[in-house]
Amino acid sequence: MHVDRIELGNQAEERAAELVRDRGFEILARNFRCRSGELDIVARRDLLLVVAEVRLRSDNRFGGAAASITAAKRNRIVRATRYFLARHPDLRNANVRFDALLLQGPNGPVDWIEGAF
């Protein structure tokens, strides 16, 4: 992977995390990795736990950022979330919601889709 793409991805995740914080969420984890997959952002506000997938696409070819969250990717996120929750029993009463934070281009707006899957 080209270094510029890695840096753009890091910048996109930072912008997404700022938006999550600005909306009153406490970020519990970023880039949580386990055998099942990776969780970009895990955040909590009261009894709501949001697991957010951050996607950056430079253009809309191939369906854009939203289309890049395939069924296989969603399944990996769900499995990783189960693992995360097993490691954090204090969150067992939380309502879990899977969101997508989509960025079209490095400087484009962030489209927050609640309950994306």
N, CA, C and O atoms as CSV, one atom per row, in Angstrom:
chain,resi,resn,atom,element,x,y,z
A,1,MET,N,N,0.848,-1.177,0.000
A,1,MET,CA,C,0.000,0.000,0.000
A,1,MET,C,C,0.891,1.237,0.000
A,1,MET,O,O,1.856,1.302,0.762
A,2,HIS,N,N,0.591,2.184,-0.815
A,2,HIS,CA,C,1.365,3.403,-0.936
A,2,HIS,C,C,1.228,4.236,0.335
A,2,HIS,O,O,0.148,4.298,0.923
A,3,VAL,N,N,2.310,4.874,0.760
A,3,VAL,CA,C,2.326,5.651,1.999
A,3,VAL,C,C,1.277,6.755,1.983
A,3,VAL,O,O,0.649,7.011,3.010
A,4,ASP,N,N,1.069,7.419,0.840
A,4,ASP,CA,C,0.076,8.488,0.765
A,4,ASP,C,C,-1.321,7.950,1.057
A,4,ASP,O,O,-2.117,8.636,1.699
A,5,ARG,N,N,-1.631,6.756,0.606
A,5,ARG,CA,C,-2.946,6.150,0.886
A,5,ARG,C,C,-3.107,5.860,2.364
A,5,ARG,O,O,-4.191,6.040,2.919
A,6,ILE,N,N,-2.040,5.413,3.006
A,6,ILE,CA,C,-2.087,5.152,4.450
A,6,ILE,C,C,-2.335,6.458,5.191
A,6,ILE,O,O,-3.171,6.514,6.093
A,7,GLU,N,N,-1.621,7.496,4.817
A,7,GLU,CA,C,-1.794,8.799,5.474
A,7,GLU,C,C,-3.202,9.344,5.247
A,7,GLU,O,O,-3.810,9.882,6.172
A,8,LEU,N,N,-3.725,9.213,4.028
A,8,LEU,CA,C,-5.098,9.663,3.763
A,8,LEU,C,C,-6.101,8.894,4.613
A,8,LEU,O,O,-7.057,9.472,5.130
A,9,GLY,N,N,-5.883,7.593,4.755
A,9,GLY,CA,C,-6.759,6.784,5.588
A,9,GLY,C,C,-6.707,7.203,7.045
A,9,GLY,O,O,-7.738,7.274,7.714
A,10,ASN,N,N,-5.508,7.480,7.537
A,10,ASN,CA,C,-5.354,7.949,8.918
A,10,ASN,C,C,-6.044,9.290,9.130
A,10,ASN,O,O,-6.693,9.504,10.155
A,11,GLN,N,N,-5.906,10.185,8.172
A,11,GLN,CA,C,-6.569,11.487,8.266
A,11,GLN,C,C,-8.083,11.335,8.250
A,11,GLN,O,O,-8.785,12.032,8.983
A,12,ALA,N,N,-8.591,10.427,7.417
A,12,ALA,CA,C,-10.034,10.190,7.350
A,12,ALA,C,C,-10.539,9.652,8.681
A,12,ALA,O,O,-11.577,10.095,9.173
A,13,GLU,N,N,-9.826,8.713,9.262
A,13,GLU,CA,C,-10.250,8.172,10.549
A,13,GLU,C,C,-10.192,9.225,11.642
A,13,GLU,O,O,-11.046,9.240,12.528
A,14,GLU,N,N,-9.213,10.095,11.595
A,14,GLU,CA,C,-9.129,11.167,12.597
A,14,GLU,C,C,-10.298,12.139,12.448
A,14,GLU,O,O,-10.882,12.556,13.449
A,15,ARG,N,N,-10.644,12.502,11.227
A,15,ARG,CA,C,-11.795,13.384,11.004
A,15,ARG,C,C,-13.077,12.728,11.497
A,15,ARG,O,O,-13.919,13.382,12.113
A,16,ALA,N,N,-13.224,11.442,11.225
A,16,ALA,CA,C,-14.415,10.715,11.671
A,16,ALA,C,C,-14.472,10.671,13.196
A,16,ALA,O,O,-15.535,10.876,13.780
A,17,ALA,N,N,-13.352,10.409,13.838
A,17,ALA,CA,C,-13.309,10.349,15.306
A,17,ALA,C,C,-13.667,11.711,15.915
A,17,ALA,O,O,-14.365,11.774,16.926
A,18,GLU,N,N,-13.196,12.782,15.309
A,18,GLU,CA,C,-13.544,14.125,15.796
A,18,GLU,C,C,-15.046,14.353,15.723
A,18,GLU,O,O,-15.640,14.908,16.648
A,19,LEU,N,N,-15.656,13.928,14.636
A,19,LEU,CA,C,-17.106,14.084,14.483
A,19,LEU,C,C,-17.845,13.285,15.551
A,19,LEU,O,O,-18.816,13.770,16.131
A,20,VAL,N,N,-17.392,12.071,15.810
A,20,VAL,CA,C,-18.016,11.225,16.827
A,20,VAL,C,C,-17.930,11.909,18.195
A,20,VAL,O,O,-18.916,11.957,18.931
A,21,ARG,N,N,-16.769,12.430,18.526
A,21,ARG,CA,C,-16.594,13.147,19.801
A,21,ARG,C,C,-17.468,14.397,19.848
A,21,ARG,O,O,-18.075,14.699,20.875
A,22,ASP,N,N,-17.529,15.114,18.743
A,22,ASP,CA,C,-18.341,16.337,18.686
A,22,ASP,C,C,-19.819,16.063,18.920
A,22,ASP,O,O,-20.554,16.944,19.366
A,23,ARG,N,N,-20.254,14.851,18.623
A,23,ARG,CA,C,-21.654,14.479,18.835
A,23,ARG,C,C,-21.892,13.885,20.217
A,23,ARG,O,O,-22.946,13.303,20.476
A,24,GLY,N,N,-20.914,14.033,21.099
A,24,GLY,CA,C,-21.109,13.652,22.492
A,24,GLY,C,C,-20.770,12.225,22.851
A,24,GLY,O,O,-21.158,11.757,23.921
A,25,PHE,N,N,-20.062,11.523,21.998
A,25,PHE,CA,C,-19.680,10.144,22.276
A,25,PHE,C,C,-18.288,10.097,22.899
A,25,PHE,O,O,-17.426,10.926,22.604
A,26,GLU,N,N,-18.094,9.121,23.754
A,26,GLU,CA,C,-16.778,8.816,24.299
A,26,GLU,C,C,-16.198,7.684,23.456
A,26,GLU,O,O,-16.813,6.625,23.328
A,27,ILE,N,N,-15.047,7.898,22.896
A,27,ILE,CA,C,-14.419,6.858,22.085
A,27,ILE,C,C,-13.721,5.874,23.010
A,27,ILE,O,O,-12.823,6.236,23.771
A,28,LEU,N,N,-14.152,4.628,22.927
A,28,LEU,CA,C,-13.593,3.569,23.761
A,28,LEU,C,C,-12.428,2.864,23.087
A,28,LEU,O,O,-11.506,2.399,23.756
A,29,ALA,N,N,-12.470,2.786,21.760
A,29,ALA,CA,C,-11.406,2.091,21.032
A,29,ALA,C,C,-11.351,2.605,19.603
A,29,ALA,O,O,-12.362,2.979,19.010
A,30,ARG,N,N,-10.143,2.611,19.075
A,30,ARG,CA,C,-9.922,2.904,17.655
A,30,ARG,C,C,-9.011,1.822,17.109
A,30,ARG,O,O,-8.031,1.431,17.742
A,31,ASN,N,N,-9.353,1.349,15.925
A,31,ASN,CA,C,-8.562,0.310,15.258
A,31,ASN,C,C,-8.365,-0.914,16.151
A,31,ASN,O,O,-7.265,-1.459,16.244
A,32,PHE,N,N,-9.438,-1.332,16.800
A,32,PHE,CA,C,-9.410,-2.540,17.632
A,32,PHE,C,C,-9.291,-3.746,16.713
A,32,PHE,O,O,-10.120,-3.951,15.827
A,33,ARG,N,N,-8.250,-4.540,16.935
A,33,ARG,CA,C,-8.003,-5.704,16.082
A,33,ARG,C,C,-8.092,-6.987,16.893
A,33,ARG,O,O,-7.656,-7.063,18.041
A,34,CYS,N,N,-8.666,-7.973,16.258
A,34,CYS,CA,C,-8.688,-9.320,16.825
A,34,CYS,C,C,-8.666,-10.294,15.658
A,34,CYS,O,O,-8.623,-9.880,14.500
A,35,ARG,N,N,-8.695,-11.555,15.954
A,35,ARG,CA,C,-8.633,-12.576,14.919
A,35,ARG,C,C,-9.780,-12.451,13.916
A,35,ARG,O,O,-9.610,-12.745,12.733
A,36,SER,N,N,-10.943,-12.015,14.391
A,36,SER,CA,C,-12.131,-11.929,13.536
A,36,SER,C,C,-12.124,-10.738,12.587
A,36,SER,O,O,-12.741,-10.786,11.523
A,37,GLY,N,N,-11.425,-9.666,12.970
A,37,GLY,CA,C,-11.428,-8.487,12.125
A,37,GLY,C,C,-10.998,-7.251,12.882
A,37,GLY,O,O,-10.342,-7.341,13.920
A,38,GLU,N,N,-11.369,-6.099,12.358
A,38,GLU,CA,C,-10.979,-4.821,12.941
A,38,GLU,C,C,-12.203,-3.931,13.087
A,38,GLU,O,O,-13.099,-3.936,12.244
A,39,LEU,N,N,-12.224,-3.163,14.178
A,39,LEU,CA,C,-13.257,-2.165,14.408
A,39,LEU,C,C,-12.588,-0.798,14.343
A,39,LEU,O,O,-11.678,-0.514,15.121
A,40,ASP,N,N,-13.034,0.044,13.425
A,40,ASP,CA,C,-12.406,1.351,13.254
A,40,ASP,C,C,-12.623,2.238,14.470
A,40,ASP,O,O,-11.668,2.771,15.034
A,41,ILE,N,N,-13.886,2.396,14.876
A,41,ILE,CA,C,-14.214,3.232,16.027
A,41,ILE,C,C,-15.295,2.535,16.844
A,41,ILE,O,O,-16.306,2.083,16.307
A,42,VAL,N,N,-15.062,2.458,18.155
A,42,VAL,CA,C,-16.084,1.991,19.094
A,42,VAL,C,C,-16.301,3.139,20.064
A,42,VAL,O,O,-15.363,3.592,20.721
A,43,ALA,N,N,-17.548,3.613,20.151
A,43,ALA,CA,C,-17.840,4.778,20.974
A,43,ALA,C,C,-19.121,4.561,21.769
A,43,ALA,O,O,-19.995,3.790,21.374
A,44,ARG,N,N,-19.212,5.263,22.904
A,44,ARG,CA,C,-20.371,5.100,23.788
A,44,ARG,C,C,-20.921,6.468,24.172
A,44,ARG,O,O,-20.185,7.421,24.425
A,45,ARG,N,N,-22.240,6.517,24.203
A,45,ARG,CA,C,-22.953,7.658,24.774
A,45,ARG,C,C,-24.130,7.064,25.539
A,45,ARG,O,O,-25.044,6.492,24.946
A,46,ASP,N,N,-24.097,7.205,26.859
A,46,ASP,CA,C,-25.098,6.598,27.734
A,46,ASP,C,C,-25.127,5.093,27.491
A,46,ASP,O,O,-24.096,4.435,27.626
A,47,LEU,N,N,-26.273,4.535,27.138
A,47,LEU,CA,C,-26.376,3.087,26.918
A,47,LEU,C,C,-26.262,2.692,25.451
A,47,LEU,O,O,-26.542,1.548,25.092
A,48,LEU,N,N,-25.852,3.633,24.601
A,48,LEU,CA,C,-25.691,3.352,23.175
A,48,LEU,C,C,-24.217,3.134,22.861
A,48,LEU,O,O,-23.372,3.986,23.135
A,49,LEU,N,N,-23.931,1.984,22.284
A,49,LEU,CA,C,-22.583,1.678,21.827
A,49,LEU,C,C,-22.602,1.698,20.305
A,49,LEU,O,O,-23.340,0.940,19.675
A,50,VAL,N,N,-21.793,2.562,19.724
A,50,VAL,CA,C,-21.714,2.666,18.271
A,50,VAL,C,C,-20.406,2.050,17.802
A,50,VAL,O,O,-19.324,2.399,18.274
A,51,VAL,N,N,-20.535,1.132,16.866
A,51,VAL,CA,C,-19.388,0.553,16.182
A,51,VAL,C,C,-19.420,1.153,14.783
A,51,VAL,O,O,-20.318,0.867,13.990
A,52,ALA,N,N,-18.432,1.988,14.492
A,52,ALA,CA,C,-18.442,2.739,13.239
A,52,ALA,C,C,-17.347,2.266,12.299
A,52,ALA,O,O,-16.183,2.144,12.681
A,53,GLU,N,N,-17.740,2.004,11.075
A,53,GLU,CA,C,-16.814,1.659,10.001
A,53,GLU,C,C,-16.540,2.934,9.215
A,53,GLU,O,O,-17.471,3.581,8.736
A,54,VAL,N,N,-15.279,3.295,9.082
A,54,VAL,CA,C,-14.876,4.505,8.361
A,54,VAL,C,C,-14.399,4.094,6.977
A,54,VAL,O,O,-13.533,3.230,6.838
A,55,ARG,N,N,-14.970,4.721,5.956
A,55,ARG,CA,C,-14.593,4.393,4.579
A,55,ARG,C,C,-14.317,5.674,3.816
A,55,ARG,O,O,-15.110,6.615,3.851
A,56,LEU,N,N,-13.197,5.701,3.134
A,56,LEU,CA,C,-12.789,6.826,2.303
A,56,LEU,C,C,-12.677,6.350,0.869
A,56,LEU,O,O,-12.047,5.331,0.587
A,57,ARG,N,N,-13.288,7.090,-0.024
A,57,ARG,CA,C,-13.164,6.817,-1.454
A,57,ARG,C,C,-12.925,8.145,-2.163
A,57,ARG,O,O,-13.540,9.161,-1.839
A,58,SER,N,N,-12.025,8.115,-3.129
A,58,SER,CA,C,-11.684,9.340,-3.843
A,58,SER,C,C,-12.726,9.711,-4.881
A,58,SER,O,O,-12.821,10.872,-5.279
A,59,ASP,N,N,-13.513,8.729,-5.326
A,59,ASP,CA,C,-14.565,9.021,-6.298
A,59,ASP,C,C,-15.654,7.963,-6.179
A,59,ASP,O,O,-15.554,7.053,-5.355
A,60,ASN,N,N,-16.679,8.080,-6.989
A,60,ASN,CA,C,-17.815,7.168,-6.907
A,60,ASN,C,C,-17.714,5.964,-7.837
A,60,ASN,O,O,-18.670,5.197,-7.956
A,61,ARG,N,N,-16.575,5.785,-8.495
A,61,ARG,CA,C,-16.427,4.577,-9.311
A,61,ARG,C,C,-16.571,3.368,-8.414
A,61,ARG,O,O,-16.177,3.404,-7.249
A,62,PHE,N,N,-17.116,2.330,-8.930
A,62,PHE,CA,C,-17.318,1.083,-8.202
A,62,PHE,C,C,-18.278,1.245,-7.025
A,62,PHE,O,O,-18.247,0.437,-6.097
A,63,GLY,N,N,-19.132,2.275,-7.042
A,63,GLY,CA,C,-20.163,2.425,-6.031
A,63,GLY,C,C,-19.820,3.322,-4.860
A,63,GLY,O,O,-20.668,3.532,-3.992
A,64,GLY,N,N,-18.621,3.858,-4.801
A,64,GLY,CA,C,-18.272,4.778,-3.733
A,64,GLY,C,C,-18.001,4.080,-2.412
A,64,GLY,O,O,-17.861,2.859,-2.346
A,65,ALA,N,N,-17.929,4.888,-1.362
A,65,ALA,CA,C,-17.537,4.388,-0.044
A,65,ALA,C,C,-18.538,3.389,0.531
A,65,ALA,O,O,-18.136,2.374,1.100
A,66,ALA,N,N,-19.830,3.663,0.391
A,66,ALA,CA,C,-20.843,2.779,0.978
A,66,ALA,C,C,-20.790,1.382,0.363
A,66,ALA,O,O,-20.941,0.387,1.072
A,67,ALA,N,N,-20.580,1.305,-0.925
A,67,ALA,CA,C,-20.563,0.006,-1.610
A,67,ALA,C,C,-19.367,-0.844,-1.202
A,67,ALA,O,O,-19.356,-2.054,-1.428
A,68,SER,N,N,-18.363,-0.215,-0.604
A,68,SER,CA,C,-17.171,-0.975,-0.214
A,68,SER,C,C,-17.372,-1.753,1.087
A,68,SER,O,O,-16.493,-2.518,1.485
A,69,ILE,N,N,-18.508,-1.572,1.750
A,69,ILE,CA,C,-18.803,-2.339,2.969
A,69,ILE,C,C,-19.624,-3.550,2.550
A,69,ILE,O,O,-20.855,-3.526,2.578
A,70,THR,N,N,-18.941,-4.576,2.174
A,70,THR,CA,C,-19.565,-5.791,1.635
A,70,THR,C,C,-20.176,-6.631,2.753
A,70,THR,O,O,-19.956,-6.367,3.935
A,71,ALA,N,N,-20.939,-7.637,2.368
A,71,ALA,CA,C,-21.527,-8.558,3.339
A,71,ALA,C,C,-20.428,-9.254,4.151
A,71,ALA,O,O,-20.572,-9.432,5.361
A,72,ALA,N,N,-19.352,-9.639,3.504
A,72,ALA,CA,C,-18.243,-10.283,4.213
A,72,ALA,C,C,-17.629,-9.329,5.234
A,72,ALA,O,O,-17.297,-9.734,6.348
A,73,LYS,N,N,-17.480,-8.070,4.853
A,73,LYS,CA,C,-16.928,-7.065,5.766
A,73,LYS,C,C,-17.867,-6.866,6.955
A,73,LYS,O,O,-17.412,-6.793,8.096
A,74,ARG,N,N,-19.160,-6.779,6.699
A,74,ARG,CA,C,-20.136,-6.623,7.783
A,74,ARG,C,C,-20.068,-7.805,8.745
A,74,ARG,O,O,-20.123,-7.620,9.961
A,75,ASN,N,N,-19.950,-9.007,8.212
A,75,ASN,CA,C,-19.849,-10.199,9.067
A,75,ASN,C,C,-18.597,-10.162,9.943
A,75,ASN,O,O,-18.655,-10.533,11.115
A,76,ARG,N,N,-17.465,-9.717,9.386
A,76,ARG,CA,C,-16.237,-9.603,10.173
A,76,ARG,C,C,-16.403,-8.569,11.283
A,76,ARG,O,O,-15.924,-8.774,12.399
A,77,ILE,N,N,-17.076,-7.464,10.983
A,77,ILE,CA,C,-17.294,-6.423,11.993
A,77,ILE,C,C,-18.176,-6.949,13.121
A,77,ILE,O,O,-17.899,-6.694,14.293
A,78,VAL,N,N,-19.220,-7.672,12.783
A,78,VAL,CA,C,-20.111,-8.237,13.804
A,78,VAL,C,C,-19.349,-9.227,14.683
A,78,VAL,O,O,-19.488,-9.198,15.905
A,79,ARG,N,N,-18.551,-10.098,14.079
A,79,ARG,CA,C,-17.772,-11.061,14.861
A,79,ARG,C,C,-16.769,-10.348,15.770
A,79,ARG,O,O,-16.613,-10.721,16.933
A,80,ALA,N,N,-16.095,-9.332,15.249
A,80,ALA,CA,C,-15.137,-8.579,16.059
A,80,ALA,C,C,-15.846,-7.844,17.195
A,80,ALA,O,O,-15.296,-7.705,18.288
A,81,THR,N,N,-17.061,-7.377,16.937
A,81,THR,CA,C,-17.830,-6.707,17.988
A,81,THR,C,C,-18.188,-7.686,19.097
A,81,THR,O,O,-18.108,-7.344,20.277
A,82,ARG,N,N,-18.577,-8.884,18.733
A,82,ARG,CA,C,-18.870,-9.903,19.746
A,82,ARG,C,C,-17.642,-10.166,20.619
A,82,ARG,O,O,-17.749,-10.288,21.839
A,83,TYR,N,N,-16.500,-10.249,19.988
A,83,TYR,CA,C,-15.259,-10.456,20.742
A,83,TYR,C,C,-14.990,-9.261,21.656
A,83,TYR,O,O,-14.636,-9.438,22.822
A,84,PHE,N,N,-15.155,-8.047,21.129
A,84,PHE,CA,C,-14.938,-6.835,21.920
A,84,PHE,C,C,-15.855,-6.834,23.146
A,84,PHE,O,O,-15.410,-6.551,24.258
A,85,LEU,N,N,-17.130,-7.149,22.939
A,85,LEU,CA,C,-18.088,-7.160,24.049
A,85,LEU,C,C,-17.756,-8.246,25.071
A,85,LEU,O,O,-17.954,-8.041,26.269
A,86,ALA,N,N,-17.259,-9.386,24.621
A,86,ALA,CA,C,-16.862,-10.450,25.541
A,86,ALA,C,C,-15.707,-9.999,26.428
A,86,ALA,O,O,-15.601,-10.424,27.578
A,87,ARG,N,N,-14.857,-9.154,25.904
A,87,ARG,CA,C,-13.717,-8.631,26.674
A,87,ARG,C,C,-14.090,-7.451,27.545
A,87,ARG,O,O,-13.305,-7.047,28.403
A,88,HIS,N,N,-15.280,-6.884,27.343
A,88,HIS,CA,C,-15.743,-5.723,28.117
A,88,HIS,C,C,-17.127,-6.002,28.694
A,88,HIS,O,O,-18.121,-5.465,28.206
A,89,PRO,N,N,-17.196,-6.833,29.722
A,89,PRO,CA,C,-18.509,-7.200,30.276
A,89,PRO,C,C,-19.285,-6.012,30.829
A,89,PRO,O,O,-20.505,-6.094,30.974
A,90,ASP,N,N,-18.613,-4.917,31.139
A,90,ASP,CA,C,-19.306,-3.723,31.620
A,90,ASP,C,C,-20.208,-3.113,30.544
A,90,ASP,O,O,-21.042,-2.261,30.850
A,91,LEU,N,N,-20.052,-3.533,29.309
A,91,LEU,CA,C,-20.875,-3.011,28.210
A,91,LEU,C,C,-22.014,-3.951,27.838
A,91,LEU,O,O,-22.703,-3.718,26.845
A,92,ARG,N,N,-22.223,-5.003,28.611
A,92,ARG,CA,C,-23.216,-6.015,28.236
A,92,ARG,C,C,-24.640,-5.479,28.148
A,92,ARG,O,O,-25.469,-6.070,27.456
A,93,ASN,N,N,-24.948,-4.378,28.828
A,93,ASN,CA,C,-26.297,-3.805,28.775
A,93,ASN,C,C,-26.444,-2.720,27.706
A,93,ASN,O,O,-27.516,-2.132,27.559
A,94,ALA,N,N,-25.392,-2.463,26.978
A,94,ALA,CA,C,-25.434,-1.416,25.955
A,94,ALA,C,C,-26.240,-1.876,24.738
A,94,ALA,O,O,-26.269,-3.059,24.400
A,95,ASN,N,N,-26.880,-0.923,24.103
A,95,ASN,CA,C,-27.536,-1.166,22.817
A,95,ASN,C,C,-26.492,-0.906,21.741
A,95,ASN,O,O,-25.917,0.181,21.683
A,96,VAL,N,N,-26.247,-1.886,20.897
A,96,VAL,CA,C,-25.206,-1.779,19.879
A,96,VAL,C,C,-25.822,-1.344,18.553
A,96,VAL,O,O,-26.845,-1.872,18.118
A,97,ARG,N,N,-25.172,-0.366,17.925
A,97,ARG,CA,C,-25.606,0.101,16.611
A,97,ARG,C,C,-24.370,0.138,15.707
A,97,ARG,O,O,-23.297,0.584,16.113
A,98,PHE,N,N,-24.547,-0.336,14.488
A,98,PHE,CA,C,-23.461,-0.337,13.511
A,98,PHE,C,C,-23.679,0.815,12.539
A,98,PHE,O,O,-24.669,0.848,11.809
A,99,ASP,N,N,-22.745,1.754,12.540
A,99,ASP,CA,C,-22.828,2.937,11.697
A,99,ASP,C,C,-21.714,2.917,10.656
A,99,ASP,O,O,-20.731,2.187,10.783
A,100,ALA,N,N,-21.894,3.732,9.631
A,100,ALA,CA,C,-20.854,3.937,8.625
A,100,ALA,C,C,-20.559,5.426,8.553
A,100,ALA,O,O,-21.474,6.248,8.496
A,101,LEU,N,N,-19.292,5.762,8.557
A,101,LEU,CA,C,-18.850,7.141,8.381
A,101,LEU,C,C,-18.121,7.190,7.048
A,101,LEU,O,O,-17.002,6.694,6.917
A,102,LEU,N,N,-18.768,7.794,6.067
A,102,LEU,CA,C,-18.292,7.760,4.689
A,102,LEU,C,C,-17.715,9.104,4.285
A,102,LEU,O,O,-18.329,10.150,4.496
A,103,LEU,N,N,-16.539,9.062,3.705
A,103,LEU,CA,C,-15.891,10.271,3.219
A,103,LEU,C,C,-15.647,10.122,1.729
A,103,LEU,O,O,-15.028,9.153,1.288
A,104,GLN,N,N,-16.125,11.067,0.966
A,104,GLN,CA,C,-15.862,11.096,-0.476
A,104,GLN,C,C,-14.726,12.073,-0.709
A,104,GLN,O,O,-14.943,13.284,-0.748
A,105,GLY,N,N,-13.548,11.571,-0.859
A,105,GLY,CA,C,-12.372,12.404,-1.047
A,105,GLY,C,C,-11.812,12.840,0.297
A,105,GLY,O,O,-12.531,12.857,1.297
A,106,PRO,N,N,-10.538,13.191,0.326
A,106,PRO,CA,C,-9.876,13.513,1.589
A,106,PRO,C,C,-10.429,14.764,2.275
A,106,PRO,O,O,-10.333,14.886,3.496
A,107,ASN,N,N,-10.998,15.683,1.518
A,107,ASN,CA,C,-11.511,16.922,2.104
A,107,ASN,C,C,-13.019,17.040,2.024
A,107,ASN,O,O,-13.589,18.074,2.374
A,108,GLY,N,N,-13.664,15.982,1.565
A,108,GLY,CA,C,-15.113,16.016,1.424
A,108,GLY,C,C,-15.809,15.887,2.769
A,108,GLY,O,O,-15.179,15.587,3.782
A,109,PRO,N,N,-17.110,16.118,2.765
A,109,PRO,CA,C,-17.864,16.006,4.016
A,109,PRO,C,C,-17.954,14.549,4.474
A,109,PRO,O,O,-17.774,13.616,3.691
A,110,VAL,N,N,-18.237,14.386,5.765
A,110,VAL,CA,C,-18.434,13.058,6.337
A,110,VAL,C,C,-19.933,12.775,6.342
A,110,VAL,O,O,-20.713,13.538,6.911
A,111,ASP,N,N,-20.323,11.695,5.716
A,111,ASP,CA,C,-21.724,11.273,5.703
A,111,ASP,C,C,-21.875,10.180,6.758
A,111,ASP,O,O,-21.353,9.077,6.592
A,112,TRP,N,N,-22.590,10.484,7.843
A,112,TRP,CA,C,-22.766,9.535,8.947
A,112,TRP,C,C,-24.078,8.797,8.740
A,112,TRP,O,O,-25.153,9.391,8.821
A,113,ILE,N,N,-23.987,7.514,8.474
A,113,ILE,CA,C,-25.187,6.687,8.278
A,113,ILE,C,C,-25.381,5.853,9.531
A,113,ILE,O,O,-24.628,4.915,9.792
A,114,GLU,N,N,-26.411,6.209,10.312
A,114,GLU,CA,C,-26.722,5.485,11.530
A,114,GLU,C,C,-27.450,4.183,11.172
A,114,GLU,O,O,-28.301,4.150,10.282
A,115,GLY,N,N,-27.096,3.128,11.881
A,115,GLY,CA,C,-27.731,1.841,11.626
A,115,GLY,C,C,-27.507,1.366,10.204
A,115,GLY,O,O,-28.430,0.871,9.558
A,116,ALA,N,N,-26.295,1.512,9.718
A,116,ALA,CA,C,-25.981,1.174,8.327
A,116,ALA,C,C,-26.179,-0.313,8.034
A,116,ALA,O,O,-26.498,-0.692,6.908
A,117,PHE,N,N,-25.989,-1.145,9.045
A,117,PHE,CA,C,-26.211,-2.584,8.888
A,117,PHE,C,C,-26.473,-3.211,10.221
A,117,PHE,O,O,-26.684,-4.421,10.303
